[in-house]
């Protein structure tokens, strides 16, 4: 645990460059090129962390002001994904999740049930999270391990099935790159369903507004930097800020809209050489086989539709949380991370703003209910592992990421509330998906 905690305490900005340096040398890129690629990824993480913190520092007070102004008090407090990741890695399941995840991944590669090699080790905490809460709920290390393995395999399959759409939508820079992040993969089914329904509703199916069309139809008002100002002003007005503070919030959100896409370019610059070199090796040594490198979704979170939709969702979900029957969870600390809902949604909605917003609303409505359901075990886990993360006077905590994920909810319910039947059913579903994905891979799909 001490070794694992030390490695994870380095943070993604240090850990990932070391990983990419080692990987680059192993695949023959040379020390210099590997070092530069790794450092670009590290700098990208630092930049993203700074901008995310800027967003959090300014959105947080505005949200708190809205909570007080409109009396939006609910029982379960949102303590954010950093707290969730700490809990995830600080258990016996979390301690072995990186070697376990790599082992499961390699086995799946060998038997042909995936073509993704997931080296996004930082986001293995999602697998550790579900494994840890199942471990605490069942008091069984083996059930926790089973839950983590189910999540790992489903995530790999989701990354495989979405890879071509990701490449087509985001561009050739993502050739040979997939996004095996469990939280992102969770929302693919929502995107497919919403896309299918909207396409069959007269009138709505004619609404086709993406990032480029926003600029064409709305002129300067459709530019992301201006949209950032507009959304910031709306949030400031809802928070009943003074005029000067409203303008300041608008400019800060405009800065976020501009800077996140530029920072994500660093990820692409750092990761593309490694992905391209890996593909060359695969073609030379494994003729007829195709492998994808599993990378962080931070590569693509700078898309204008992702940023606009995430900001629009903040006031929407705050008010919906109060009126949703049975909900006790009010999103606060997690709101700056809403951008991670959409990396694998946009390739299915084709960047359509209306469809993406509807997916976001559906995801968060069901997500807050999931977070409410998991709040009891989440709180128990935090009390055992990191009790200091629970603010004084708070008896229930949760987080959007990963507690609002449909994948986390399904795996938890299947292993905890239906331990035998659910376990058998989950096992059957996973094996069926593996066989199906193997057939798709063989077809070149």
N, C-alpha and C positions, 0 to 999 in steps of 0.2 A: 504493500500500500504506500509506503514511504517513497519508493522509486516511482510508482505511477503518479502519485500526487506531485512529486517534484517535476516530472516531465510535463504534466498538464499545467502546473503552475507557471511554466514558461510562457504559456499563452500561444495562440495560433500564430502570432506575428514572429515568434522565435522558433517554435516547433516545426511549422510547415517549411520555412526556408531550409532547415537542417535536413528534413525529409527529402526535399526536392534536390538539394545538393548531393546527397547520397544516391538518390535515384538517377540523377543526371550522369554522375560518374559511372554508375553501374551499366548504363545503356550506351556509354561511349561518347558522351557529349564533351568530355574534358572538364577539368576543374574550373577553368575560367568561365566558360559559358554556363556551366551548372550553377556556379556561385551567383552570377548575375541574374539568372532566371529565378533562383531561390530568393534572392534579396528583393527582386521586384514583387514577388508574391508577399514577402514580409512587409514591405513598404505599403503595399496595397491594403493589407490587414490593418496596419497602423492608421493609414488614412481613413479607411472605412470606420474604424473604431472612433476616431476623432469626430468625423461627421455624424456618426450615429449618436455619439455623446452630445454633440451640439443640438441635434434634433431632440434628444431625450430631455436635455436641460431646459429647452424652451417649450416643448410640447407638454412636459410634465406639469409645470406650474399652471399652464393654461387649462389643462384637463382638470387639475385639482380645483381651479377657480370655478369651472363649470359644475363640478361635483357639488361644491358648496352652494353655488348660486341656484341650481335647480334641484338640490337635495337628492342627489343620485347615490344614496348610500345603500350598499348591499353587504351581505354577511361575509363573503369570502374575498380576501384581499389578494390582488395581483402582485406577486413579488418578482416577476420577470424571469426570463430564461437563464441569466447568469446564476441565479440561485438554484434553478432546476438542474443545471449542468453540474454544479458542485455536489448536490445530493446524488446525482446519477453516478459519478465517478468514485464516491466515497463509500461504496459498499463492496461486499465480496464479489458480486456479479460485475460491478463497474471496474473492479481491479483487474479483471482478466478480459475485459471487453475488446481491447485492441488486438491481442493475439487471437482471441476467439473469433472476432470478426474477420481477420485476415485468413484464418484457417478455413472458416466456412466459405469465404469468397474463393479461395484457391481450389477447394473441393468442387465448388460449383463450376469453376472454370475448367477443371479437368474433366468433369463428366458432361460438360457442354450445356449446362442449364443457365449459364449467364455468359456474357461476353464483356462484362464490365469488371475492371480491377479498381476497386474503391480505395484510393489513397487519400481521401479527405478524412484523415484520422481524427481531426478535431471534432467533426460532427458525428463521430461514433458515440458521442454522449447520448444521442437519441436512443440508440440501442440499449445503452446502459440504463437510461431512465426507465424504460418500460420493464426491463429486467429487474431493476431495483424495487420498483413499487409492487411488482408481482411477488418478489421475494419477501417483502415486508407483509404483504396481505396474506400470503399462504404459509409463511414461515418455512419456506422450502427453497433452498438454493437451486434445486433442479428445475422447479417450475419457473423460477426467474431466468435460468439459463435457456429453457425452452422458449419462453416469451421473447427473449432477446434474439434467439436464432430465427424465429418466425419473422420478426421485424427485419432482420438483416436480409433474409432471402427475398421477402416481398419487395423491399427497397431496391435490391439489385434488379429484380424483374421489371419493376416500374421504370428504373433508369434505362434498361435495355429497350423497352417498348416506346419510350419517349425520345430516345436519342436522335433518331432521324428527323423528327418534328422539331426538336431543339436546334439541330443544325440548319434545317431549312428556314426556320423563323429568325434565329439570331445571326446567321451568316456563316461563311466558310471558316472563320476563325475558330469555330467550335467543332471542326472536323475531327472525328475520333475522340470527342469528349462527351461524357454523359454526366448527369447530375444525380448521384445516388444519395440524396439527403432525405431522410425518412419523413420529415415534416413536409417538404415540398412534394414528394411523391404522393402523400396522403390526399392531396386535393385534385389529382388527375381525374378521378371518377366524377367529382363535382363539375369540373370543366367540361367533360364529355356530355354529361346529362344536360347541363344548362345550355350548352351549344346546340344540342339536338332539339331541345324544347323551343328555344328562341327561333331557330330556323324554321319552325313549323307554325309560328304565330304571325298571321298577316299584319303588316305594319311594322312590327318589331324586327322582322327578318329583313327589312329594308334599311334599317339603321346600321350604317357601316362607318364608324368613326374610329380610326386608329391614330397613331401619333402624327403621321404625315397629313391625314385628312383634317385633323384638328387645326393644323397650321393653315391649310387651304381654306377651310370653311369659316374659321373664326379669326383669320389674320393674326395680328399680334396677340390677340387674346388666347390663341391656341398654342402659343409658344410655351414650352415647359417653364421657363423662367418667370413668365407673366402669370401662368397658372399657379405657380408657387406663391407669388405675391397675393393673388386673389384668395386662395384657400387659407393662407395665413391671416389675411384680414378677416375672413369669415369666422375663423376660429377665435381670433382676438375679440371680435364683436360678441360672439356667443359667451366668451369668458368675461365680458363686460370690462375689458381693459381700457385704460386711458388712451386717447387718440395716438399719442406718441408711441406707446407700447404696441398698439395694434400695427402701426407702420413698421416698427422694428421686427415684429414677428413675421410680417409679410416678407421683408427683405431676407430674413434668416432662412425661411422656407424656400425662397427663390435660390439662395445660395446652395441649399441642400439639393435642389433639383438640378443644378448645374454641376456641382462638385462630385456627386456620387457617380454619374456616368463617366467622368474623367478618371476617377480613381479606379473604377472597375476595368478600365483599359490597361492598367498596370497588371492586373491578374492575367488578362489575355496575353500581354507581352511576355509575362513570365512563364505561363503554362503552355503556350502554343509550341515553343521549341521542343519541350519534353514530349508533348502529345505527338508531334510530327515525327520525332525520332523513334518513338515507340512504335508508331504505325509502320515505319520503314523496316524496323527489325522484325515485326510480325510478318510482313509481306515476304521478307527474305527467308525467314526460318520456319514459318508456319503457313505454307502456301495453302490458300483456300480458306484460311481462318481469319476472322476479324475480331480484334479486341478494342475496347474503348477504355480510356482512362477516366475513372470517376473523380470529378473535381468538385470544388465548393460552388454552390449556387451564387456566391458573391460575384462570380464572373458576369452575371446577367441582370443583377438587381437594379442596374442603372437605367433600364428601359423607361422611357417617359410615361408609358401607360401604367407600369408598375408603380412609379412614384406618385402620379396623379391619383390613381385609384386608392393607394394606401392613405394618402392625406384626406381624401374625401370620406373614407370609411371611419375616420376618427370620431367626428360628431355623430355619424349615423349609428355606430355600434354603442356609443355611450348611452344614447336615448333608447335604442332597442333593448339594451341589457335590462333596463328598468321595467319594460312592459312584457318581456318574454315570460310566459307562465313557467314557473318552476325554477327560474334562474336565480342564483345567489352570487354570481361572480361578476365583478365589475372590472373590465380591462383598464389598467392604468400603466404599470411599469412596462408592459409588453407592447404598448401601442407603437413605439418607434421601430419595432421589429415586424410590423405587418407586411413589409416589403417581401418577406420570405414566404408568404403564401403563394406568390404569383410566378416565380421563375418557370414552373412547369405547367402553369395555367395558360399563359399567353400563347404558347405554341398550338394549343387546342382551340382557343378563342380567336386565333389569328390577330391578336392585338386589338380586337374590337373593344372599345372602352365600355360600352353598355354591357356586353356579355361578361367582361372581366369584373365589372362592378357587381353584377348580379351573383357571380361566383363568390366574390368577396363577402357579400352580405350573407349568402347561404352558408359559407364556411364559418363565419363568425357567429351566426345565430346558433348553428349546431355546435360550434366550438365552445361557446360559453356554457352551454348545457353539459357538454362533455367535461369541461373544467369543473363545473359544479359537482358532477357525479364523482370525479376523481379527487375532489378537494379533501375528503376525509383521509384517504390513504396518503395523499401528497403531504398533508399536514403531519401525519404520523411519521413519515419518512424524514421530513425536515427536523422534527423534534428529536429524533434519534441521532441523526447525522450532524446537523448544523442548526441547533436550536436558536443560535443568535440571529439567524436569518429571519426569524418571526418577530415583527415589531411588537413592542409591549402593548398589551390590551387587545391583541388580535388572537382569535381562537381558530381561524380557518384561513388557509392560504392556497393559492394555485397559480398557474401561469398559462398563457396562451400556447406557448411553445414549451413542451410537447403535449401538455394536458388537453389542449383543444384539438388535437389531431384525431381524425376518425380512425386511423390505423391504431393509435395507442389505445383508444377506447375499445375497439373490437378485440384486440389481443388481450387486454386486461379483463374484459367481461368473459371472454372465452376460457381464460385460464383460472380465474378466481371464482366467478359466480357459477360457472358450469365446468368444474375442474376436470371431470372425466369426459363427458360428452363434448364439451367445448374444446378440450385438448385434442380429442380424436378428430373432431370436425376441422379444427385449425390445421392439424397435420395433413388431413385429406386435401384441404384447399391448397396448402402450400405445395404438396407433391403434384397435384393436378396442374398448378401454375408452372411448376418447374418443367414438367413434361411438355406442356403447351409451349413454353418459351423455348425449349430445346428444338421443337419442331419449327418454330418461327425462325430461329437462328439458322437451322439447316436450309430453310427456304431462301435465306439471304435477307430476311426481313428484320 
